[in-house]
Amino acid sequence: MNPGVLAPVTMLALSILGVLCGSLPRAAEAAESEELKLWPGEVPGEADFEPPISKPAAPRNDGVLRVALVTEPTMTVLPAPADKANGTAVLVCPGGGYNILAWDLEGTEIAEWLRSLGVTAAVLKYRVPRRDKDAPHTAPLQDAQRALRLFRQRAADWNVDPNRIGVLGFSAGGHLTILAGTHWNEPTYPKQDAADELSCRPNFLIPIYPAYLADEKQPGPLSPLVRVTKQTPPTFIAVTHDDALRAMNAAQFYIELKKAGVPAELHIYTKGGHGYGLRPSENPVSSWPKRCEEWLRAEGWLARQG
């Protein structure tokens, strides 16, 4: 989602949304879901956080459910149907400029699609709005690393192979996806419990229209945060040519993956803009889910275990 078009909300609206979005929308409630708090005690760095006070804003009738305030991060796990489950899992990171979460468009709808492929999905409700305007990814990366470790700790409970857990994200969530795959060997928070003895390295990455990989207004190098090495996980990327400079930045990211010998696939579509999720349109980018499924299948992630 484009952070430039996010509308402010009142503190009352923030509270209401925080309550409403604590559970899944109706589309995903058909699955047996489990929502887990990520942190066993105090959330790292939250003691001094004060939610922003904003002016009233008119409702946006665009069919997107937005989570405007998260102070207690969670992951909502939707196991794959027993007759389709293949042992692979994906942590889904909705976008929203690190200011909100596009909860259904880039979260629960994606989880249902993954479940149709036999993949167990977990939608990450990471902290928003931005805690640090200069490093908005800091708290969300802590949440993502913790979620990946909890996923591995509980893998047997959801019939998941701990060596087949990927991350998929959109826009800011795509940025978070890439950071999870390039900063997995850097501790970002104090050890909490036994889960933190496990690896937080994703086994594969799926950033869709990722934001903030580099300057989005003028051509330039990749951000120093995007640190590709030969240990960066295999990656599938989809973006559109008419999405600011994000296509060029994604191409630069792909080049770094290629130089490092990391298996990767990049799709740059002519039209589609930004913030479309899975929802169909007349634009060619609507085919990205099929291309992604083909990539997952070709890489062996959809092969059923046992």
Secondary structure, DSSP 8 states (H G I E B T S, - for coil): --GGG-----HHHHHHHHHHTTS--HHHHTS--EEEES-SSS-TT-TT-------------SS--EE--BSS-EEEEE---TTT--S-EEEEE--STTT-EETIIIIIHHHHHHHHTT-EEEEEE--BS-S-SS-TTHHHHHHHHHHHHHHHHTGGGGT--TT-EEEEEETHHHHHHHHHHHSTTS--S---SGGGGS----S-EEEES---SB-SSS---B-TT----TTS--EEEEEETTSTTHHHHHHHHHHHHHHTT--EEEEEESS--S--TT---SSGGGGHHHHHHHHHHHTTTTS---
